[in-house]
Structures are given as structure tokens and as C-alpha cells.
Amino acid sequence: MIRHRAAVIGRPVSHSLSPVLHRAAYAGLGLEDWSYERRETDSESLPGLLAELAAPVQAGPAWAGLSVTMPLKQVLLAHLDVIDPLAEAVGAVNTVVAQRSGAGDALLTGFNTDVAGIVGALREAARTQTPGSSDAHLRIEQAVVLGSGATACSALAALGELRAGRITVVARRHAGPGRALSAAHRMGLDIEPFTWKPADSTSNTEAAQRLAAADVVISTLPAHAADPLEGPLRQALARAEGTRAGAVMLDVVYAPWPTAVAGAWADAGGALAPGWLMLLHQAAPQVQLMTGRQPDIECMRAALRSALPPPSTTPVRTND
């Protein structure tokens, strides 16, 4: 009998691999009375779902929580009872936990595990590049974030945790309360905004030069959005005689893989962190928040890798 339920919400979520990860975690923990599903949800249907989540348990399984993907990560902030300080600073929620005490309504609390996902993916990629190294610390003198939306805001928090030095945000738009520039101000980070014009060859060259000079690049763009940078990036990396020592690129896209810019980066000797690795490292703390138990991340990894789409499938991005 199912006693606890959770779901990933957003639109679209048909591609989401979060059910694979969470169900594998439940199996590893022996939680046979837990279920996890996909729920197509937009900003109009969100209040109704949250009311369902918070309602007292009458019959059937109790809601434990939600994983949140686009376009709801920032919309949710106005609908929750409590926001974790990290999620508030980032300005984006990717996890909702229904906290129950007694028979009344649940308290809905928002968290952000995307930051942990980005940090974990970058550290793992760095360790993989240097076999035998036990030092998970990345030395980041220069970092570049591609994009300025919710995931980019989480990327800035991750770079702050990793004690990055100079941070450049390359994006088409910077203004607005939900953009990375506003998040940087809340977190006390000093960033350099670079306005990128993908149709302008000069702008592509200048953006690519910034990527080539970085120790860490985090691309939060949808599939193919960064493709105009491939040629200029290859040229910039050739002039620099490859990437910087220990340089890592995280691209949130996990199909097709590698992306054009990730391929250029790897060909120049840089380490890659695919989007599925971020998805894995953000899902583990989600499971812990919802169940109160630490999942086996290797069990989750094995399930995820077996479910990854082949390179020829329709491009999707990891926003789970």
C-alpha cells in the first residue's frame, strides 16, 4: 500500500528523469510504500496543486514533497509558507517539502538543491580529470556562467560556495528581478555582466574568449542555444593552446551529448560535467529532505545511466 507520495512538477515534465532517480532511491532504502510521479503543472494550476499538497490527510497517501522544474522555480516563491535562506538568496526553489505536525494543514517549505547539484558535479568532474586525487577543492580564479535565469542564479551560489574569484555572466538579458544580476546582489557577489548577441560574430568572439580563459564554465542554456559559440570557442582555445589546467565545463543539457560547446571544450583538453551529473547530485539531497533518510547515490547513478536517452533523441535540459 502506498502511504507517501512525491512528484516532479513543471511544464513539460514528460522528459524528466527525476522519477528514475527517486524511485531508485526509494528501492535502495526499502521504502516500498513511497511513490513518485510526473505532474504537468503551470502557473495557473500551481495554487490548486499546492492546496492539495498542504491539505490534511484524509484517506490515501500523504504528500511528502515536490521536485520543481521550469517554469515554476521562481513562481513558487510567492506561494510557500517558508523559504530556506539559500533558496531565498538564489531566488529559486526546486524542492518543496510538506512538513506535517498533527492533523492540520502541512507547512510548505521551499529549498534549493540545484546549488548542491552544481557543486557536486563540478567537484566530481575535477576529480575524474585528476585520477587518484582526494582533493575535491576547485581553484577558480575565473568563472563564466552562460545564461541568466533560475539555474544561472543557482550557478552563482555554487561558485560562491567554491570561492570563485572573477565571475562573468554571459547572457542576452541581465535586467529583471529573476535574473542572475539581481541574485548576485542578494548574495553579495561581484559579477561582470556581458551582453551576448548570438547573431553578431564580434559578440560571439568576445564571449568565446571569456569562456576560453575560464577555470570553470557553467552553461545553463537550453539545447543548441549556445551553438553559435562553438566555432569562436574552438578558435579561442586553439590560440590559448587548450583549456587552463584543471578547467571544467558543466553543461546542463544531457541530450544530445556532448553539446557543440562541450565538444569544443573537451577537444581542447577540458574536463566535462554533463547535465545528468548535476541532476544526480541535486536529487540525492531532495530525497533526504523528503524522506529524512540518506539515499545510496551509487544506486541512483546506476538507474539514471541506464535510463539516459541516446544521442539521437529530442534535446532536453536538466532543470529537475
N, C-alpha and C positions, 0 to 999 in steps of 0.2 A: 504493500500500500504506500502511495506517495504521500508524505507528510510535509515536505518542504519543496518550494518551487522557486526558480530563478529564471531570468531570461535576458537576452540581449535585445535592446530596442534601438530604433532608428529607421531611416528610410534611404536606400534599401538595406535590408539585412539578410536577404536570401543567400548572399555570398559568404556571410560571416562564418568564420571557423571557431568562434567562441564556444559554440556547443560541443565541438570536438574536445576542446581543452577542458572545459568544466566537467563534462561527463567522464572524461578520463580521470580527472582529479577525484571525483566522487567514487569512482570504481576503486581507485587506489586507496581511498580512505575507508572503504567499506560502507559508504553511505548509500545503501540501496533504496532508501526512502526519499531520495532527492531527485528532482527532475530539472532540466534546463532546456529552454525552447527559444525560438526566434519570434519576436513580436514586431510586426511592421507598425511604426508609430511616427507621427509627425507632430508639429507644434500644436495642431488643433486637437488631436486625440490624446495628447500627453496628460492634461489635467484629469481626464477620466481614468486613465491607467494608474496614475499616482493615487487617486482616491481609492481605487481597488487595492493597491499595494498597502495603503495605510489602514484600511478598514479592519475592524475586529474580526477575528477568525470565528466563523460560524460553523461551517462544515467544509470538509475537503482540505487540501494542503494549504499551509500558510506561506505567504510570500516572504522570501528571505532577502531578495535584493535584485538589482538590475545591473547589467553591463550596458554602457551607453556609447553609441557611435553617432556619426553625423546624421542629421544636422542639429542634434539636441544637446551637445556638450555644454554650450553656453546658455541655451534657452532654459535649461534646468535650474540654473542658479536662483531664479525668481520663484521657484515652486517648492523648494525644500525647507524643512524646519531648521536644519543645522548644516553649515558648510564647514568642512575641515579647513584649518588655516592654509594648508598648502593649496588646496583646490581654490580657495578664495583668492589667494595671491596670484595663482595662474589664471584664474578667471574661466575655468573649465572643469566640469565634472564628468568622469567616465564610469563612476561606480556609485550606486545608491544602495544603502543598507536600511532595511526596515527593522528598527530596534524596538522590541516589544517588552513591556513590563505590565503584567496583569492582563485584563480582558479588554482594555480600551484600545484606542487607535495607536498604531505604531508611529514612532518618531522617525521621519525620513531624513537620513544623513547622507550628504554627498562627499565623496572622496575623489582624489585623482591618483590613479596608479600608473598613468602614462609616463609620469616622470621616472618612476622606478623602472618601467619597461625600457625607456631610452637609456638610462644609466646602465642597466644590466646588459643590454645588447651591445653597447659601446665597449664595456669592460670585457665582455666575453670575446668580442672580435679582436680586441687588442691582445688578449692572452693567446688567442689562436694564432695570431701573427708571430708571436714570440714563444714557441713551444718550450715548456719547462719553466716558464716564468711564473712565480707565485704572486707577483706584484700586480694587483688589479687597478692601480692608480694610473690614470692617463695624464700625461703632461700636455696641457693645452695652452699654448701661447696665443694661437689664433684659431677661431672657430667661425664657421659660416652656417647660418640657418636659411634654407630655401623655403619661402612661404611665410605667411604672417597670420594664419588662422589659429584655431584652437590647439592643434598639435604643435604648431610652432611655439605657442606660448608655453606648452609643457617642455619643449626642447630647451627653451631659455632657462627654465627652472633646473633642468637636468645639467645644463652647462654651468649654472651657478653652483650646484652641488659638487660638480667635478672641478671647481675652482678655475674655470677657463679665464684666460686673460682677455684679449680683444675679441669682441663678438660682433659680427656683421650680419644683418638680416637683409637678404636679397629677396625682394618681393615687388609685385606690381602695384600694390597698395599698402600704405602704412597707417593711414588715419582711421580712427574709429575706436570705440571702447572695447571691442572684442579682438583687436589686433595686437600683434606682438609688442609694438612700441608702448602701448598702454600697460601691458603686463610687465614689461621691463621696468617701467617707472614704479609700479607697485612693489616689485621685488628688489628695487634699489640697484638694478643692473644698468651699466652704461653701455649702450649699444650704438653701432653705426648703421643707420638705415641706408640702403642702396636701392633706389627705384629702378627696377629692371623692366626693360621694354623688349619683349621677345622678338618683335618684328624688326628691331633695329640691330644691325650687325655690330655696330660700335658698342652698344649696350651689352650685347652678348659677350663680346670680347672682354669688356671690363668686368662683367660678372664672373666669367670663367677665370680670369686672373686672380680674383679673390678666392675662388674655390681651390685653385692650384697652390696657393700659398698657405692653405689652412692645415692644421693638425687634425681637425675634426670637421666634417661636413655632415649636416643633418638635412636631408631633403624631405619636406612634409607635403610635397606637391602630388597631385593625382598622376596616374599613369600617363606618360607621354607629355605632360606639361613642361617637363624640363628638357625635352629632346632638343630644342634649339641650342642648348648649351653643349651638346656632345662634341661637335667639330671644334669650336673655340676652346673647349676644355682639353681636348687631345693636343691641340697646338700649344696651349699654355703649359701643359705638363711636359711636353717634349722640350720646350725651351728651358724648363726648370730641371730637366734630366730626371723626371719622375716625381713621385709624391715625396713629401717630407718623411723622414724616418719615423715609423710607427703611426703614420697617418691612417685615419679610419673614416669611412663614409657609411652612414646609416641612411638607407632609403626606405621610407615607409611602405612603398609598393612591394607586394610579394608575388604578383603575377601580372605581366610576364617578368621573368627574372633571368639575367640581370636587366635592369633598365638601361637605356642608352648611356646616361651619365655614369651609372655604376660600372658598366662595361669599360668605359674610358678610364675610370679611376683604377679598376683592377688591372687593366693592361699596363698602367704606369707604375704598378707595384704597390698600390694602396690596399689596405685591408677593407673588407666589406662586411657590413652587418645588414642582412636582409630584413625586410619588414616583418616576416614571420617571427624573427628572433625577438623583436620588440613586443609583438603580440604575446609570445610565450611569457616574457618576463613581467608584463603587466597583468597577465591573467592569474599568476600564482598568488600575488597579494590580494587580488579580488576574491579568490576562493577563500583565503584565510579570513578576510573581512566578513564574508557572508556566512561561513561555517564555523569560524572560531578555531579551525584546525589547519595545520601547516601541510599543504599537499606535497606530493612527490613530483618535483618539477621534471625529472627524467621520464617519468611515466607520461606526463603531459607532452613532453617533447616528442616522444616516440609516436604518440597518437597524432600529433599535429603534422609531423613529417610524412606520415603515411597518407594524410588527407590533403596535402598541398596539391593545388591544381597543376597540371603540366604547363609548360611554357606557351602552348598554343591557345590556352583558354582566354576568355574575355578578361581584360585587365580589371583588377580590383585593387583597392588600397586598404591597409590595415588601420582602421580607426576604432577598433573594438575597445 
